[in-house]
Amino acid sequence: MLTATFAVIIAILLRLFVIGAFVIPSHSMEWTLLAGDHIVVSKLALSLNDLERGDVIVFRLPDSLRSGASDELLIKRVIGLPGDTVVLNTHSVRINGKRFPDPPLGATTTVLPKGRRTIIVRKETVFVLGDNRDNSWDSRFWGCLPLDQIVGIPMFVYWSYGSTDSDTQPHIRWNRFLKMVN
């Protein structure tokens, strides 16, 4: 009985402080992550490493942006770090005067429908965008994300269920198993 209790306590501590599981709810990170991907998130990664531009993060929205009692987690790519100047144009992002690479894997790259916008990333915040920029609710709409809202860094896909371009019926996507998130 003592061994079972100890195992449950260890499992709870691991889930609270070390790793978590998360399901991708939307298409905002295609093609890096697909709706229906189940991922393992490292909660320790942020305490062991500094956040870098291009990192994918899982986070909670600040209370002021939540609708009702929702504690929904979101996932986006870090574009701007504290102190950066982010310039958004129709088809490009510039960080401190240098063009930021387009999202990997051929995702949509429309940044702004028209015009140009400049954002200074404040201390203790980051600027985040979804890889599928035509279909992402991100820092362009609600501003910079406070660092204390970040839950962790996704590590890999452990299960994937949904449709694909070649098969619109939901099915297990075997080719996504153990795919690293980057």
Backbone as a chain_set.jsonl record, in Angstrom:
{"seq": "MLTATFAVIIAILLRLFVIGAFVIPSHSMEWTLLAGDHIVVSKLALSLNDLERGDVIVFRLPDSLRSGASDELLIKRVIGLPGDTVVLNTHSVRINGKRFPDPPLGATTTVLPKGRRTIIVRKETVFVLGDNRDNSWDSRFWGCLPLDQIVGIPMFVYWSYGSTDSDTQPHIRWNRFLKMVN", "coords": {"N": [[0.824, -1.202, 0.0], [1.948, 1.234, 0.777], [3.862, 1.577, -1.228], [2.266, 1.963, -3.518], [0.99, 4.365, -2.829], [3.216, 6.05, -2.7], [4.002, 5.94, -5.403], [1.821, 7.184, -6.649], [2.03, 9.762, -5.553], [4.527, 10.554, -6.607], [3.865, 10.499, -9.343], [1.941, 12.549, -9.455], [3.495, 14.766, -8.683], [5.361, 14.802, -10.802], [3.62, 15.38, -12.941], [2.681, 17.912, -12.178], [5.019, 19.524, -12.016], [7.048, 18.772, -13.847], [6.453, 17.413, -16.422], [3.871, 17.622, -18.95], [0.782, 16.982, -20.686], [-0.733, 17.797, -23.77], [-3.243, 18.753, -26.063], [-3.432, 19.66, -29.413], [-5.563, 22.157, -30.361], [-6.351, 23.615, -32.617], [-5.799, 24.953, -35.975], [-3.703, 26.717, -35.969], [-0.935, 26.362, -35.831], [-0.131, 24.956, -38.05], [2.126, 23.886, -40.431], [3.67, 22.709, -38.621], [2.571, 21.698, -36.218], [-0.404, 19.806, -36.003], [-3.994, 20.1, -35.835], [-5.353, 18.007, -33.434], [-3.034, 16.668, -32.827], [-1.307, 15.184, -30.151], [0.736, 16.198, -27.595], [3.804, 16.03, -25.672], [4.81, 18.066, -23.061], [7.508, 19.853, -21.755], [7.891, 21.085, -18.614], [10.048, 21.854, -17.208], [11.968, 22.738, -18.961], [12.121, 25.508, -19.432], [13.218, 26.497, -17.095], [15.713, 25.455, -17.219], [16.85, 26.325, -19.57], [17.363, 29.306, -21.526], [14.803, 31.229, -23.098], [14.44, 31.382, -26.602], [14.326, 33.143, -29.775], [12.098, 31.759, -32.084], [11.536, 29.476, -30.641], [8.996, 27.138, -29.763], [6.197, 27.48, -27.702], [4.058, 26.575, -24.934], [1.309, 28.053, -23.362], [-0.661, 29.993, -20.978], [-3.334, 32.27, -21.405], [-3.261, 35.646, -20.196], [-5.308, 36.643, -17.37], [-6.925, 38.845, -18.075], [-7.51, 38.438, -20.736], [-8.871, 36.113, -20.968], [-11.851, 34.292, -21.654], [-14.488, 34.084, -19.633], [-14.336, 31.358, -17.319], [-12.371, 29.94, -18.513], [-9.43, 28.051, -18.777], [-7.817, 27.523, -20.811], [-5.073, 26.23, -22.66], [-2.656, 27.544, -24.92], [-0.672, 27.412, -27.952], [2.188, 28.654, -29.502], [4.726, 30.277, -31.574], [7.718, 31.793, -30.44], [8.573, 35.014, -31.324], [9.526, 37.618, -30.788], [11.755, 38.817, -28.29], [12.235, 40.168, -24.906], [12.833, 43.639, -25.129], [13.238, 43.664, -27.869], [12.612, 45.085, -31.132], [9.898, 44.682, -33.065], [8.825, 44.51, -36.338], [6.049, 44.366, -38.294], [5.023, 43.496, -41.492], [3.107, 43.135, -44.558], [3.92, 40.565, -45.661], [6.122, 39.806, -44.121], [8.284, 39.569, -41.228], [10.249, 41.546, -39.193], [12.967, 41.646, -37.01], [14.565, 43.721, -34.882], [15.566, 45.054, -37.131], [16.382, 42.982, -38.828], [15.325, 40.472, -41.105], [13.024, 38.068, -40.024], [12.984, 34.541, -40.223], [10.584, 32.851, -42.338], [7.781, 30.813, -41.232], [8.503, 27.338, -40.548], [8.163, 24.468, -42.741], [6.444, 25.298, -44.811], [4.202, 26.872, -44.068], [1.435, 29.232, -43.988], [2.148, 32.645, -44.738], [1.129, 35.244, -44.49], [1.346, 38.136, -42.767], [0.288, 40.641, -41.914], [-2.806, 41.936, -43.093], [-2.663, 44.34, -44.508], [-0.5, 47.208, -44.669], [1.722, 48.333, -42.027], [3.212, 47.582, -38.89], [4.73, 48.451, -35.826], [6.204, 47.068, -32.982], [7.379, 47.316, -29.698], [8.903, 45.074, -27.672], [8.152, 44.602, -24.389], [9.845, 44.506, -21.132], [10.029, 41.377, -19.468], [8.176, 40.115, -21.133], [7.088, 38.383, -24.149], [6.79, 38.29, -27.746], [4.516, 36.574, -29.682], [3.663, 34.393, -32.428], [1.438, 32.417, -34.426], [2.295, 29.662, -36.573], [0.731, 29.265, -38.843], [-0.244, 31.834, -40.06], [-2.476, 33.077, -41.182], [-4.52, 31.992, -39.824], [-4.511, 32.355, -36.997], [-4.792, 33.341, -33.654], [-3.089, 35.602, -31.983], [-0.194, 37.415, -30.703], [-0.44, 39.632, -32.381], [-3.025, 40.455, -32.101], [-3.653, 40.577, -29.338], [-1.425, 41.55, -28.033], [1.795, 41.576, -26.288], [3.008, 38.661, -24.569], [3.066, 37.925, -21.146], [5.917, 36.614, -19.46], [5.494, 34.985, -17.238], [3.259, 33.511, -17.829], [3.892, 31.393, -19.366], [3.833, 27.931, -19.79], [5.369, 25.739, -20.646], [7.7, 23.967, -22.837], [7.034, 22.358, -25.835], [7.838, 18.948, -26.557], [7.58, 16.473, -28.108], [5.361, 14.753, -30.433], [3.056, 12.468, -29.266], [0.805, 11.124, -29.976], [-1.52, 11.16, -32.643], [-4.433, 12.188, -34.196], [-6.675, 12.716, -36.712], [-7.765, 14.426, -39.735], [-6.227, 14.395, -43.027], [-4.621, 15.924, -45.899], [-4.836, 14.046, -47.938], [-6.768, 12.307, -47.012], [-9.825, 12.913, -45.873], [-11.345, 11.86, -43.855], [-11.283, 11.447, -40.351], [-8.464, 9.874, -38.868], [-5.89, 7.715, -37.491], [-2.772, 9.237, -37.457], [-0.088, 7.887, -38.287], [2.462, 8.61, -39.165], [3.186, 10.808, -37.678], [3.878, 10.105, -35.134], [6.029, 10.339, -32.357], [7.268, 12.537, -33.428], [9.477, 15.191, -33.315], [9.062, 18.438, -31.874], [9.715, 21.512, -33.258]], "CA": [[0.0, 0.0, 0.0], [2.844, 2.372, 0.851], [4.484, 1.715, -2.541], [1.264, 2.544, -4.415], [0.826, 5.766, -2.425], [4.426, 6.736, -3.134], [3.948, 6.032, -6.864], [0.813, 8.205, -6.971], [2.608, 11.066, -5.198], [5.558, 10.845, -7.618], [3.166, 10.802, -10.605], [1.327, 13.878, -9.313], [4.579, 15.761, -8.702], [5.86, 14.88, -12.181], [2.597, 16.059, -13.763], [2.595, 19.316, -11.776], [6.241, 20.316, -12.113], [8.05, 18.321, -14.804], [5.907, 17.204, -17.76], [2.432, 17.733, -19.116], [0.265, 16.542, -21.974], [-1.514, 18.874, -24.368], [-3.816, 18.428, -27.365], [-3.49, 20.822, -30.297], [-6.985, 22.337, -30.615], [-6.687, 24.391, -33.813], [-4.879, 24.894, -37.114], [-2.845, 27.905, -35.929], [0.491, 26.03, -35.923], [0.156, 24.105, -39.211], [2.23, 22.437, -40.532], [4.533, 22.235, -37.537], [1.674, 20.876, -35.408], [-1.732, 19.719, -36.606], [-5.114, 19.908, -34.915], [-5.464, 16.596, -33.093], [-1.759, 16.151, -32.316], [-1.159, 15.151, -28.694], [2.162, 16.433, -27.389], [4.376, 16.054, -24.329], [5.37, 19.389, -22.792], [8.461, 19.911, -20.651], [7.721, 22.265, -17.762], [11.367, 22.189, -16.675], [12.848, 23.256, -20.009], [12.311, 26.952, -19.295], [14.102, 26.808, -15.97], [17.045, 24.97, -17.553], [17.35, 27.025, -20.752], [16.745, 30.59, -21.831], [13.913, 31.258, -24.243], [15.063, 31.94, -27.8], [13.45, 33.378, -30.915], [11.846, 30.532, -32.833], [11.045, 28.416, -29.761], [7.557, 26.927, -29.655], [5.848, 27.452, -26.275], [2.676, 26.381, -24.485], [1.071, 29.104, -22.369], [-2.019, 30.416, -20.611], [-3.585, 33.694, -21.625], [-3.481, 36.404, -18.959], [-6.714, 36.698, -16.944], [-7.652, 39.91, -18.775], [-7.863, 38.0, -22.092], [-9.651, 34.875, -20.912], [-13.308, 34.432, -21.691], [-15.085, 33.291, -18.561], [-13.45, 30.609, -16.433], [-11.513, 29.111, -19.353], [-8.012, 27.984, -18.456], [-7.302, 26.875, -22.01], [-3.682, 26.44, -23.026], [-2.418, 27.84, -26.325], [0.684, 27.114, -28.398], [2.643, 29.589, -30.546], [6.176, 30.398, -31.731], [8.287, 33.045, -29.943], [9.144, 35.822, -32.394], [10.276, 38.714, -30.19], [12.173, 38.714, -26.89], [12.221, 41.464, -24.232], [13.72, 44.657, -25.681], [13.255, 43.622, -29.334], [11.691, 45.872, -31.947], [9.282, 43.801, -34.051], [8.12, 45.234, -37.385], [5.202, 43.468, -39.07], [4.566, 43.958, -42.805], [2.161, 42.194, -45.151], [4.447, 39.206, -45.814], [7.388, 39.57, -43.434], [8.518, 40.004, -39.853], [11.631, 41.985, -38.985], [13.336, 41.763, -35.605], [15.746, 44.581, -34.75], [16.052, 45.389, -38.462], [16.71, 41.81, -39.638], [14.157, 39.657, -41.449], [12.857, 36.818, -39.284], [12.618, 33.504, -41.206], [9.192, 32.416, -42.414], [7.552, 29.574, -40.471], [8.968, 26.138, -41.244], [7.205, 23.521, -43.333], [5.565, 25.889, -45.819], [2.969, 27.427, -43.515], [0.996, 30.509, -44.533], [3.02, 33.692, -44.237], [0.553, 36.585, -44.454], [1.519, 38.618, -41.402], [-0.754, 41.654, -41.775], [-3.531, 42.079, -44.356], [-2.098, 45.493, -45.213], [0.154, 48.165, -43.782], [2.931, 48.03, -41.26], [3.054, 47.859, -37.465], [5.952, 48.29, -35.042], [5.958, 46.725, -31.578], [8.546, 47.188, -28.824], [8.592, 44.022, -26.699], [8.465, 45.082, -23.04], [10.523, 43.605, -20.195], [9.229, 40.278, -18.907], [7.164, 39.658, -22.085], [7.537, 37.936, -25.462], [5.832, 38.457, -28.837], [4.327, 35.237, -30.257], [2.819, 34.235, -33.614], [1.21, 31.06, -34.907], [2.951, 29.413, -37.861], [-0.302, 29.449, -39.866], [-0.572, 33.204, -39.659], [-3.82, 33.457, -41.631], [-5.496, 31.31, -38.974], [-3.932, 32.324, -35.659], [-5.09, 34.426, -32.711], [-1.786, 35.686, -31.333], [0.218, 38.732, -30.204], [-0.899, 40.704, -33.27], [-4.361, 40.842, -31.677], [-3.767, 40.833, -27.905], [-0.203, 42.131, -27.47], [2.879, 40.716, -25.808], [2.656, 37.665, -23.562], [3.937, 37.93, -19.96], [6.711, 35.393, -19.316], [4.974, 34.116, -16.18], [2.128, 32.738, -18.348], [4.411, 30.262, -20.136], [3.733, 26.656, -19.078], [6.49, 24.872, -20.991], [8.17, 23.812, -24.21], [6.638, 21.037, -26.349], [8.983, 18.109, -26.926], [7.286, 15.585, -29.239], [3.983, 14.27, -30.622], [2.971, 11.071, -28.842], [-0.407, 10.549, -30.573], [-2.104, 12.106, -33.586], [-5.677, 11.7, -34.774], [-7.375, 13.761, -37.459], [-7.775, 14.258, -41.184], [-5.057, 14.854, -43.777], [-4.976, 16.375, -47.25], [-5.168, 12.897, -48.777], [-7.891, 11.555, -46.435], [-10.581, 13.854, -45.049], [-11.926, 11.147, -42.716], [-10.322, 11.367, -39.241], [-7.773, 8.592, -38.722], [-4.609, 7.802, -36.782], [-1.702, 9.7, -38.353], [1.073, 7.141, -37.816], [3.712, 9.285, -39.523], [3.447, 11.896, -36.752], [4.287, 9.553, -33.833], [7.353, 10.676, -31.877], [7.822, 13.663, -34.2], [9.98, 16.262, -32.443], [8.479, 19.762, -32.139], [10.729, 22.578, -33.337]], "C": [[0.865, 1.262, 0.0], [3.504, 2.648, -0.503], [3.518, 2.368, -3.527], [1.047, 4.022, -4.103], [2.022, 6.594, -2.88], [4.416, 6.948, -4.652], [2.953, 7.107, -7.307], [1.364, 9.601, -6.67], [3.662, 11.481, -6.215], [4.896, 11.235, -8.94], [2.541, 12.197, -10.563], [2.391, 14.969, -9.37], [5.173, 15.916, -10.101], [4.9, 15.671, -13.065], [2.527, 17.549, -13.431], [3.833, 20.124, -12.142], [7.198, 19.939, -13.246], [7.507, 18.19, -16.226], [4.405, 17.385, -17.765], [2.059, 17.208, -20.489], [-0.691, 17.614, -22.473], [-2.009, 18.403, -25.722], [-3.899, 19.708, -28.187], [-4.941, 21.005, -30.733], [-7.327, 22.968, -31.963], [-5.609, 24.248, -34.879], [-3.841, 26.008, -37.076], [-1.356, 27.609, -36.047], [0.815, 25.102, -37.098], [1.313, 24.693, -39.987], [3.194, 21.887, -39.489], [3.763, 21.286, -36.635], [0.289, 20.927, -36.039], [-2.799, 19.6, -35.533], [-5.286, 18.408, -34.69], [-4.149, 15.948, -32.693], [-1.794, 16.212, -30.791], [0.337, 15.244, -28.428], [2.539, 16.329, -25.912], [5.082, 17.396, -24.179], [6.302, 19.298, -21.59], [8.239, 21.208, -19.879], [9.05, 22.723, -17.182], [12.254, 22.899, -17.693], [13.113, 24.745, -19.844], [13.226, 27.302, -18.139], [15.54, 26.368, -16.262], [17.674, 25.747, -18.709], [16.667, 28.376, -20.888], [15.854, 30.44, -23.057], [14.629, 31.919, -25.411], [14.013, 32.212, -28.861], [13.31, 32.073, -31.686], [11.383, 29.377, -31.976], [9.528, 28.346, -29.819], [7.247, 26.786, -28.164], [4.365, 27.146, -26.078], [2.452, 27.365, -23.352], [-0.409, 29.272, -22.075], [-2.157, 31.885, -20.967], [-3.69, 34.395, -20.276], [-4.975, 36.491, -18.651], [-7.523, 37.714, -17.735], [-8.09, 39.495, -20.177], [-8.712, 36.74, -22.112], [-11.13, 35.176, -20.969], [-13.898, 33.505, -20.635], [-14.046, 32.597, -17.721], [-12.462, 29.74, -17.212], [-10.053, 29.202, -18.922], [-7.295, 27.288, -19.608], [-5.839, 27.233, -22.262], [-3.588, 26.688, -24.527], [-0.971, 27.504, -26.659], [1.026, 28.024, -29.565], [4.164, 29.567, -30.588], [6.627, 31.763, -31.219], [8.968, 33.761, -31.106], [10.034, 36.919, -31.811], [10.54, 38.493, -28.719], [12.149, 40.094, -26.241], [13.275, 42.412, -24.814], [13.775, 44.684, -27.197], [12.282, 44.627, -29.935], [11.197, 44.958, -33.061], [8.527, 44.669, -35.047], [7.375, 44.211, -38.237], [4.796, 44.165, -40.363], [3.622, 42.905, -43.366], [2.694, 40.768, -45.192], [5.751, 38.967, -45.082], [7.369, 40.105, -42.008], [9.982, 40.39, -39.768], [11.84, 42.163, -37.479], [14.621, 42.576, -35.551], [16.4, 44.847, -36.106], [16.385, 44.215, -39.358], [15.457, 40.984, -39.883], [14.17, 38.361, -40.64], [12.421, 35.748, -40.289], [11.124, 33.189, -41.176], [9.025, 31.132, -41.618], [8.045, 28.367, -41.256], [7.811, 25.378, -41.884], [6.152, 24.171, -44.222], [4.25, 26.435, -45.299], [2.652, 28.775, -44.174], [1.811, 31.65, -43.933], [2.433, 35.1, -44.327], [0.594, 37.061, -43.01], [0.449, 39.645, -41.066], [-1.483, 41.765, -43.107], [-3.009, 43.264, -45.183], [-1.418, 46.385, -44.19], [1.37, 47.621, -43.077], [2.677, 48.387, -39.8], [4.365, 47.574, -36.748], [5.582, 48.07, -33.579], [7.295, 46.679, -30.859], [8.156, 46.168, -27.747], [9.091, 44.484, -25.327], [9.24, 44.042, -22.224], [9.523, 42.561, -19.713], [8.077, 39.844, -19.811], [7.85, 39.119, -23.339], [6.425, 38.199, -26.471], [5.735, 37.112, -29.543], [3.396, 35.282, -31.467], [2.596, 32.752, -33.856], [1.908, 30.887, -36.246], [1.988, 29.598, -39.03], [-0.925, 30.823, -39.621], [-1.929, 33.689, -40.135], [-4.898, 32.911, -40.698], [-4.976, 31.229, -37.539], [-4.32, 33.57, -34.869], [-3.866, 34.537, -31.813], [-1.465, 37.121, -30.932], [-0.174, 39.886, -31.113], [-2.23, 41.272, -32.793], [-4.436, 41.222, -30.205], [-2.476, 41.309, -27.253], [0.792, 41.098, -26.97], [2.408, 39.831, -24.655], [3.606, 37.765, -22.377], [4.644, 36.576, -19.798], [6.137, 34.439, -18.27], [3.75, 33.304, -16.616], [2.577, 31.504, -19.128], [4.411, 29.009, -19.264], [4.937, 25.777, -19.375], [6.797, 24.869, -22.468], [7.736, 22.427, -24.699], [7.857, 20.256, -26.823], [8.682, 17.253, -28.146], [5.796, 15.238, -29.26], [3.96, 12.813, -30.177], [1.735, 10.375, -29.405], [-0.964, 11.589, -31.528], [-3.313, 11.473, -34.253], [-6.384, 12.859, -35.443], [-7.321, 13.473, -38.938], [-6.443, 14.728, -41.773], [-5.528, 15.328, -45.143], [-5.437, 15.214, -48.123], [-6.356, 12.084, -48.266], [-8.645, 12.462, -45.461], [-11.295, 13.184, -43.875], [-10.888, 11.107, -41.587], [-9.756, 9.955, -39.089], [-6.499, 8.809, -37.911], [-3.549, 8.216, -37.8], [-0.376, 9.113, -37.846], [2.387, 7.875, -38.078], [4.077, 10.425, -38.57], [3.94, 11.417, -35.378], [5.756, 9.852, -33.563], [8.052, 11.76, -32.712], [8.236, 14.754, -33.21], [9.344, 17.591, -32.848], [9.597, 20.785, -32.149], [10.295, 23.666, -34.275]], "O": [[0.557, 2.236, -0.687], [3.687, 3.804, -0.884], [3.922, 3.242, -4.295], [0.932, 4.839, -5.016], [1.86, 7.705, -3.384], [4.783, 8.022, -5.128], [3.228, 7.857, -8.244], [1.175, 10.522, -7.464], [3.69, 12.635, -6.641], [5.318, 12.195, -9.585], [2.613, 12.938, -11.543], [2.202, 15.987, -10.037], [5.456, 17.033, -10.535], [5.321, 16.528, -13.842], [2.331, 18.366, -14.33], [3.717, 21.284, -12.537], [8.085, 20.728, -13.573], [8.052, 18.799, -17.146], [3.749, 17.311, -16.726], [2.919, 17.015, -21.348], [-1.378, 18.261, -21.682], [-1.282, 17.729, -26.452], [-4.386, 20.729, -27.7], [-5.504, 20.132, -31.394], [-8.468, 22.872, -32.413], [-4.635, 23.515, -34.704], [-3.154, 26.224, -38.073], [-0.578, 28.518, -36.337], [1.9, 24.523, -37.148], [1.411, 25.909, -40.151], [3.493, 20.693, -39.498], [4.241, 20.196, -36.321], [-0.136, 21.965, -36.546], [-2.547, 19.068, -34.453], [-5.357, 17.634, -35.645], [-4.14, 14.796, -32.261], [-2.263, 17.194, -30.217], [1.118, 14.462, -28.971], [1.705, 16.515, -25.025], [5.848, 17.811, -25.048], [5.946, 18.746, -20.548], [8.385, 22.299, -20.43], [9.166, 23.856, -16.714], [13.198, 23.59, -17.311], [14.229, 25.199, -20.094], [13.939, 28.304, -18.197], [16.478, 26.851, -15.628], [18.898, 25.819, -18.814], [15.542, 28.569, -20.428], [16.122, 29.625, -23.939], [15.343, 32.905, -25.229], [12.944, 31.601, -28.862], [14.294, 31.367, -31.91], [10.883, 28.385, -32.507], [8.854, 29.372, -29.912], [7.942, 26.068, -27.445], [3.536, 27.424, -26.944], [3.304, 27.504, -22.474], [-1.278, 28.78, -22.795], [-1.203, 32.652, -20.843], [-4.162, 33.798, -19.309], [-5.807, 36.423, -19.556], [-8.692, 37.47, -18.035], [-8.964, 40.141, -20.756], [-9.216, 36.345, -23.164], [-11.607, 36.168, -20.417], [-13.808, 32.283, -20.749], [-12.992, 33.164, -17.434], [-11.789, 28.893, -16.625], [-9.515, 30.292, -18.728], [-6.314, 26.57, -19.415], [-5.425, 28.382, -22.099], [-4.346, 26.113, -25.308], [-0.143, 27.332, -25.764], [0.246, 28.151, -30.509], [4.813, 28.931, -29.757], [5.999, 32.778, -31.522], [9.826, 33.196, -31.784], [11.155, 37.13, -32.275], [9.665, 38.039, -27.982], [12.052, 41.098, -26.947], [14.44, 42.05, -24.972], [14.307, 45.635, -27.769], [11.267, 44.973, -29.331], [11.979, 44.512, -33.9], [7.683, 45.474, -34.654], [7.978, 43.312, -38.823], [4.287, 45.285, -40.338], [3.366, 41.891, -42.716], [1.986, 39.842, -44.795], [6.444, 37.998, -45.394], [6.562, 40.96, -41.643], [10.854, 39.648, -40.219], [11.011, 42.745, -36.78], [15.643, 42.172, -36.106], [17.626, 44.865, -36.221], [16.65, 44.413, -40.543], [14.63, 40.813, -38.988], [15.178, 37.656, -40.576], [11.566, 36.022, -41.132], [10.484, 33.254, -40.127], [10.003, 30.433, -41.353], [8.01, 28.367, -42.487], [6.64, 25.626, -41.593], [5.057, 23.626, -44.364], [3.265, 26.455, -46.038], [3.504, 29.373, -44.831], [2.131, 31.623, -42.745], [3.185, 36.071, -44.246], [-0.038, 36.471, -42.134], [-0.223, 39.529, -40.042], [-0.845, 41.696, -44.158], [-2.929, 43.186, -46.409], [-1.719, 46.328, -42.998], [1.958, 46.611, -43.464], [2.006, 49.376, -39.505], [5.031, 46.577, -37.028], [4.758, 48.79, -33.015], [8.245, 46.07, -31.353], [7.196, 46.375, -27.005], [10.282, 44.723, -25.129], [9.285, 42.863, -22.575], [8.331, 42.834, -19.571], [7.101, 39.268, -19.329], [9.035, 39.364, -23.565], [5.257, 38.316, -26.1], [6.753, 36.561, -29.962], [2.471, 36.092, -31.529], [3.451, 31.926, -33.536], [2.095, 31.859, -36.978], [2.399, 30.045, -40.1], [-2.005, 30.936, -39.042], [-2.486, 34.62, -39.553], [-6.056, 33.321, -40.776], [-4.996, 30.159, -36.931], [-4.194, 34.697, -35.349], [-3.627, 33.667, -30.975], [-2.366, 37.954, -30.834], [-0.234, 41.026, -30.653], [-2.535, 42.437, -33.049], [-5.21, 42.11, -29.847], [-2.431, 41.46, -26.032], [0.64, 39.899, -27.205], [1.53, 40.206, -23.877], [4.822, 37.699, -22.558], [4.032, 35.523, -19.98], [6.276, 33.223, -18.398], [3.255, 32.486, -15.841], [1.756, 30.67, -19.507], [4.922, 29.02, -18.144], [5.476, 25.137, -18.472], [6.245, 25.648, -23.246], [8.037, 21.425, -24.049], [8.784, 20.816, -27.409], [9.432, 17.287, -29.121], [5.078, 15.4, -28.272], [4.757, 12.007, -30.658], [1.629, 9.152, -29.319], [-0.887, 12.786, -31.248], [-3.235, 10.374, -34.803], [-6.662, 13.874, -34.805], [-6.883, 12.4, -39.354], [-5.643, 15.374, -41.097], [-6.692, 15.155, -45.502], [-6.328, 15.378, -48.956], [-6.898, 11.259, -49.001], [-8.165, 12.743, -44.363], [-11.798, 13.874, -42.989], [-9.73, 10.769, -41.835], [-10.488, 8.968, -39.173], [-6.084, 9.944, -37.675], [-3.441, 7.621, -38.872], [0.354, 9.749, -37.085], [3.324, 7.767, -37.287], [5.184, 10.957, -38.655], [4.369, 12.226, -34.556], [6.614, 9.646, -34.421], [9.278, 11.875, -32.695], [7.441, 15.182, -32.374], [9.115, 17.836, -34.032], [10.339, 20.918, -31.177], [11.02, 24.642, -34.466]]}, "num_chains": 1, "name": "protein.A"}
